[in-house]
């Protein structure tokens, strides 16, 4: 079972939110209604899985008639200030991805929009193996967003869906059948705390091209809101697990796969391997 481990500060704030809400005699459903949010948002805050954005914190304090510092005490002494640094996509990114993956306590979210690996495959072996191991032992959750632009890409994703059946691995599809995709920005979010963006370029490897590493509350608030917005869109490819590939088959048909070719498509996906022995991608 996936272990959802929240930072102590998040847990403490969540407990305080619940205590104050219950002290006001409000159910989660009623509080959500008054705040114009889903009840799942209240549940997420109170369980410590995430923090409300800054404007919602003010709304919570107003709803409960308390000072905002009662709900969200200052953490300026323990939380580092926002930081931005340029990284080299070729030399810095692989080790950074591996380090953050190993240290992540809850989740890894990947915004891989149609681009090739940002670094040569051989330097990503350790990272891909680390993600695979953590998925298989249920110690991290992965959410992934992809533009599906050809059958090969869809087959690779199908391979991973079958590989990680039963793990906390979710994939959403956008723009199936797009004939041409320009180089795009891609990013990785670790535990709502570390945000790494690699600039995708034509050609592999990309050489000494810049990426960016962001940390701190403003980036956390922005990128979590950004992710929540795009994650609610798109098409789930594995919402019912690898035993049900109906959504994938429907997209394959849109991409031109004939009905008689479907069994072969699945057989090839199931047997998909890469030369270095690591999982093909995340």
DARANOR-V15250 format. One record per residue. N is the residue number from 1. RES is the residue in one letter. OMEGA is omega in whole degrees, -180 to 180 (999 if undefined). NEAR is the number of other C-alpha atoms within 12 Angstrom. Layout:
BEGIN
n:N res:RES omega:OMEGA near:NEAR
n:N res:RES omega:OMEGA near:NEAR
END
This chain:
BEGIN
n:1 res:X omega:-179 near:13
n:2 res:X omega:-180 near:20
n:3 res:X omega:179 near:19
n:4 res:X omega:-176 near:22
n:5 res:X omega:-178 near:22
n:6 res:X omega:176 near:27
n:7 res:X omega:-179 near:22
n:8 res:X omega:-179 near:16
n:9 res:X omega:179 near:25
n:10 res:X omega:-179 near:27
n:11 res:X omega:-179 near:25
n:12 res:X omega:179 near:25
n:13 res:X omega:179 near:32
n:14 res:X omega:178 near:31
n:15 res:X omega:179 near:26
n:16 res:X omega:177 near:28
n:17 res:X omega:-180 near:39
n:18 res:X omega:-179 near:28
n:19 res:X omega:-179 near:21
n:20 res:X omega:179 near:28
n:21 res:X omega:-179 near:30
n:22 res:X omega:177 near:18
n:23 res:X omega:177 near:14
n:24 res:X omega:178 near:18
n:25 res:X omega:-179 near:15
n:26 res:X omega:171 near:21
n:27 res:X omega:176 near:20
n:28 res:X omega:-179 near:28
n:29 res:X omega:-179 near:20
n:30 res:X omega:178 near:19
n:31 res:X omega:179 near:30
n:32 res:X omega:179 near:24
n:33 res:X omega:-179 near:17
n:34 res:X omega:-179 near:20
n:35 res:X omega:-179 near:25
n:36 res:X omega:176 near:18
n:37 res:X omega:175 near:21
n:38 res:X omega:177 near:17
n:39 res:X omega:178 near:19
n:40 res:X omega:177 near:19
n:41 res:X omega:177 near:26
n:42 res:X omega:-180 near:34
n:43 res:X omega:180 near:26
n:44 res:X omega:178 near:26
n:45 res:X omega:-175 near:35
n:46 res:X omega:178 near:30
n:47 res:X omega:180 near:28
n:48 res:X omega:179 near:28
n:49 res:X omega:180 near:30
n:50 res:X omega:177 near:35
n:51 res:X omega:175 near:37
n:52 res:X omega:178 near:35
n:53 res:X omega:-170 near:24
n:54 res:X omega:-179 near:20
n:55 res:X omega:178 near:15
n:56 res:X omega:177 near:25
n:57 res:X omega:178 near:27
n:58 res:X omega:179 near:21
n:59 res:X omega:178 near:23
n:60 res:X omega:180 near:35
n:61 res:X omega:178 near:26
n:62 res:X omega:-180 near:21
n:63 res:X omega:-177 near:26
n:64 res:X omega:179 near:27
n:65 res:X omega:177 near:17
n:66 res:X omega:174 near:21
n:67 res:X omega:-177 near:17
n:68 res:X omega:-180 near:24
n:69 res:X omega:176 near:18
n:70 res:X omega:-180 near:23
n:71 res:X omega:-174 near:37
n:72 res:X omega:-179 near:29
n:73 res:X omega:-178 near:21
n:74 res:X omega:176 near:13
n:75 res:X omega:-176 near:17
n:76 res:X omega:-179 near:12
n:77 res:X omega:-176 near:8
n:78 res:X omega:-178 near:11
n:79 res:X omega:180 near:16
n:80 res:X omega:179 near:15
n:81 res:X omega:177 near:16
n:82 res:X omega:-178 near:19
n:83 res:X omega:178 near:20
n:84 res:X omega:177 near:19
n:85 res:X omega:174 near:17
n:86 res:X omega:176 near:21
n:87 res:X omega:176 near:24
n:88 res:X omega:-175 near:27
n:89 res:X omega:-175 near:35
n:90 res:X omega:-172 near:30
n:91 res:X omega:-175 near:24
n:92 res:X omega:-170 near:28
n:93 res:X omega:-177 near:37
n:94 res:X omega:-180 near:32
n:95 res:X omega:180 near:24
n:96 res:X omega:179 near:32
n:97 res:X omega:-180 near:41
n:98 res:X omega:-178 near:27
n:99 res:X omega:-179 near:20
n:100 res:X omega:179 near:30
n:101 res:X omega:-180 near:39
n:102 res:X omega:-175 near:27
n:103 res:X omega:-178 near:21
n:104 res:X omega:-180 near:33
n:105 res:X omega:-173 near:28
n:106 res:X omega:-168 near:32
n:107 res:X omega:171 near:37
n:108 res:X omega:179 near:40
n:109 res:X omega:-173 near:41
n:110 res:X omega:177 near:35
n:111 res:X omega:-175 near:36
n:112 res:X omega:-174 near:35
n:113 res:X omega:165 near:34
n:114 res:X omega:-174 near:37
n:115 res:X omega:175 near:32
n:116 res:X omega:177 near:29
n:117 res:X omega:179 near:35
n:118 res:X omega:179 near:41
n:119 res:X omega:177 near:34
n:120 res:X omega:-172 near:20
n:121 res:X omega:-172 near:25
n:122 res:X omega:-179 near:23
n:123 res:X omega:180 near:25
n:124 res:X omega:-175 near:32
n:125 res:X omega:-177 near:27
n:126 res:X omega:-179 near:26
n:127 res:X omega:-179 near:29
n:128 res:X omega:177 near:31
n:129 res:X omega:180 near:25
n:130 res:X omega:178 near:30
n:131 res:X omega:-180 near:42
n:132 res:X omega:-180 near:35
n:133 res:X omega:-178 near:23
n:134 res:X omega:175 near:31
n:135 res:X omega:-176 near:37
n:136 res:X omega:178 near:24
n:137 res:X omega:172 near:19
n:138 res:X omega:180 near:25
n:139 res:X omega:176 near:28
n:140 res:X omega:176 near:35
n:141 res:X omega:179 near:37
n:142 res:X omega:169 near:37
n:143 res:X omega:-175 near:38
n:144 res:X omega:178 near:38
n:145 res:X omega:-176 near:37
n:146 res:X omega:163 near:41
n:147 res:X omega:-179 near:35
n:148 res:X omega:-174 near:36
n:149 res:X omega:174 near:29
n:150 res:X omega:-176 near:28
n:151 res:X omega:180 near:32
n:152 res:X omega:179 near:22
n:153 res:X omega:180 near:32
n:154 res:X omega:180 near:40
n:155 res:X omega:177 near:35
n:156 res:X omega:179 near:32
n:157 res:X omega:177 near:44
n:158 res:X omega:178 near:44
n:159 res:X omega:-180 near:33
n:160 res:X omega:178 near:39
n:161 res:X omega:178 near:42
n:162 res:X omega:180 near:32
n:163 res:X omega:-175 near:31
n:164 res:X omega:175 near:32
n:165 res:X omega:-178 near:26
n:166 res:X omega:177 near:23
n:167 res:X omega:179 near:32
n:168 res:X omega:-175 near:34
n:169 res:X omega:-177 near:41
n:170 res:X omega:-180 near:36
n:171 res:X omega:173 near:44
n:172 res:X omega:-175 near:36
n:173 res:X omega:174 near:38
n:174 res:X omega:167 near:28
n:175 res:X omega:179 near:24
n:176 res:X omega:176 near:32
n:177 res:X omega:178 near:25
n:178 res:X omega:-171 near:21
n:179 res:X omega:-176 near:16
n:180 res:X omega:-178 near:15
n:181 res:X omega:178 near:22
n:182 res:X omega:175 near:17
n:183 res:X omega:-173 near:22
n:184 res:X omega:176 near:23
n:185 res:X omega:177 near:27
n:186 res:X omega:-177 near:30
n:187 res:X omega:177 near:37
n:188 res:X omega:180 near:41
n:189 res:X omega:-178 near:39
n:190 res:X omega:174 near:37
n:191 res:X omega:180 near:35
n:192 res:X omega:-175 near:37
n:193 res:X omega:-177 near:36
n:194 res:X omega:-178 near:37
n:195 res:X omega:-176 near:41
n:196 res:X omega:179 near:45
n:197 res:X omega:176 near:38
n:198 res:X omega:178 near:41
n:199 res:X omega:180 near:35
n:200 res:X omega:-176 near:34
n:201 res:X omega:175 near:28
n:202 res:X omega:-180 near:20
n:203 res:X omega:178 near:16
n:204 res:X omega:-1 near:20
n:205 res:X omega:-177 near:24
n:206 res:X omega:-177 near:26
n:207 res:X omega:-176 near:21
n:208 res:X omega:180 near:21
n:209 res:X omega:-174 near:25
n:210 res:X omega:166 near:25
n:211 res:X omega:-177 near:33
n:212 res:X omega:179 near:27
n:213 res:X omega:-175 near:31
n:214 res:X omega:175 near:31
n:215 res:X omega:175 near:27
n:216 res:X omega:-174 near:24
n:217 res:X omega:-179 near:26
n:218 res:X omega:179 near:22
n:219 res:X omega:178 near:26
n:220 res:X omega:-179 near:30
n:221 res:X omega:-177 near:27
n:222 res:X omega:-173 near:23
n:223 res:X omega:175 near:31
n:224 res:X omega:177 near:28
n:225 res:X omega:178 near:21
n:226 res:X omega:-180 near:19
n:227 res:X omega:-180 near:26
n:228 res:X omega:-179 near:21
n:229 res:X omega:-177 near:12
n:230 res:X omega:-178 near:20
n:231 res:X omega:-179 near:25
n:232 res:X omega:178 near:17
n:233 res:X omega:177 near:17
n:234 res:X omega:-176 near:21
n:235 res:X omega:174 near:26
n:236 res:X omega:177 near:30
n:237 res:X omega:-175 near:39
n:238 res:X omega:-178 near:33
n:239 res:X omega:179 near:24
n:240 res:X omega:177 near:21
n:241 res:X omega:-175 near:25
n:242 res:X omega:180 near:30
n:243 res:X omega:180 near:19
n:244 res:X omega:-177 near:19
n:245 res:X omega:-174 near:29
n:246 res:X omega:179 near:21
n:247 res:X omega:180 near:26
n:248 res:X omega:179 near:40
n:249 res:X omega:180 near:30
n:250 res:X omega:179 near:23
n:251 res:X omega:178 near:34
n:252 res:X omega:178 near:34
n:253 res:X omega:178 near:22
n:254 res:X omega:-179 near:22
n:255 res:X omega:174 near:25
n:256 res:X omega:180 near:21
n:257 res:X omega:179 near:24
n:258 res:X omega:-179 near:17
n:259 res:X omega:-179 near:17
n:260 res:X omega:-179 near:13
n:261 res:X omega:-174 near:16
n:262 res:X omega:179 near:24
n:263 res:X omega:179 near:17
n:264 res:X omega:178 near:16
n:265 res:X omega:-179 near:29
n:266 res:X omega:179 near:33
n:267 res:X omega:179 near:16
n:268 res:X omega:179 near:21
n:269 res:X omega:-179 near:29
n:270 res:X omega:-177 near:22
n:271 res:X omega:-173 near:19
n:272 res:X omega:178 near:26
n:273 res:X omega:172 near:18
n:274 res:X omega:-171 near:17
n:275 res:X omega:-176 near:11
n:276 res:X omega:176 near:17
n:277 res:X omega:179 near:17
n:278 res:X omega:173 near:25
n:279 res:X omega:-173 near:33
n:280 res:X omega:178 near:33
n:281 res:X omega:173 near:37
n:282 res:X omega:999 near:41
END
